[in-house]
Amino acid sequence: MRQRFWGWLDDRSGIQAMLHALLYERLPRKIGWLHVLGSGALFLFTVQVLTGMLLAMNYVPSTSEAYESVQYITKEVPFGKIVRGFHYWGASLMVIVVVLHMLRVFVMGAYKKPRELTWLVGVMLFVLTLGFAFTGYLLPYDQKAYWATKVGVSFVGYVPFIGEHLKHILYGGEELGAPTLTRFYAIHVLLLPLLTIPLIAIHLMLMRRKGEMPPGAEADEESHVEKPITFYPHQLLKDLVFAGVLLILLFLLPFVWGVHTEPPADPTDTTYLPRPEWYFLPLFQLEKVQIGKVVLFGGARVWLGTVLIPALFVLLLFALPFLDRSPSRRPRRRLPMLLGAGVLLALTVWLGIEAKVETDRERAHLAKGSDTPRFTGLAAVGQRLVMDRCLRCHRVDGQGSRKAPEFVRLAPGESSPWTKDQLVLYLVNPKETHPNTVMPTAKELGLTSLDQLEAVAEYLLHYKPIPRKRGTSSSSYHLE
Ligand code: HEC
């Protein structure tokens, strides 16, 4: 029965010959572990497509519900946490693996004749990978998403002449808001995959057509290189081992470093320090490079750093096989080339590290700034306790969570004045006055002495939120 079905299928489809051609491709003996990076990128892309589909089943691309729906996926949906962890870390791993793959091809000189087209399509895939990353991190619609996207799109706005138009198209209006999120979502789940999948197919086809480049062989020696091994089982096994390693990392990373989510996007929060995802940090930092006291790309020159240099870099990648036409492939004979690339890479890494160091410093500075004792005496003691015990739910001075209200109505003279004693009584057991509240009792919050309670009450009675500059609300937009 099985035999007959197989025979029928093969007769109609020619599947056996196809599989044979796929699995028994002949490869040079020196193909090795470095060649698993390409298939690793393909594996990660597949993981992103699968987990992306699962996420899309519960995600709502609207500014009012996106954040909640992501929380729902993480907290309620079976395996939602794992799926989101995979997708979140898969993005970072994908960028790493794709870049390593490109570096390998570069160092081995495999972009040269006759494989220029494969390289060209590869660079397109690299740009698309960054496109996925950029459009993806707006989707959870938390603070980081909102502000980092604003920074990213502002770069687009620096394109000479048409920048403002491009920005308008990306935003779907004047400002980042409801139409932006839908647009980014459509680009992320429709446009980019529709471009990427055929390009991957073409990339693989081209690679098969000219064959894997025999490592270490110059172009004129290539036709003499023996091809003694076959893709299956030799290389396939290595590819599978690497896929296994990536899979383990996808499980481990969310465990070790978690899946980072910030409070929901707040367009009015002017105190937030926007920072992009790590792989965009070097570009972000480029804008700030200083020589002496002069900001290299400041003022009218800003487009040089944010548009021209990145564009030139991508163009350089595209043009590489046509600019570098020397036939040698062996790294030893291409030292100036490798050195140039090494310097470029080192500069990029340096910019990234610089950005990280500066961000940490500014964050620390901000945290200190908002802790400045605007209070003295008992209220200052209370302030420290509140910062320590209450930010898990309440929001104070622009920090903490939004699960519970900010303490804006407590001071005497406000709409609902509490006396200090009432406040202390409330804190001791909130359920007494608000039977259904989730607000924990003082004891549960570790406020055990009356002194502590009085200090907290004293602080709350004097707390005034920092006045904020009003920004445009995220729901405002203009139809084009
Ligand atoms: C587990 C989350 C949680 C923590 C931790 C928490 N609260 Fe609350 N708190 C709430 C919630 C939710 C409310 C909203 C009122 C309700 O549910 O009835 C609230 C309400 C209040 C109110 C009434 C505010 C108003 O405007 O009516 C005060 C005062 C208050 N909390 C003080 C504190 C203080 C002080 C701390 C820290 C020592 C603290 N809370 C820690 C969840 C929390």
Residues whose N, C-alpha, C, O or C-beta is under 5 A from the ligand:
A	BS01	HEC	R389 C390 R392 C393 K403 A404 P405 E406 R409 H434 T437 V438 M439 P440 L445 V456
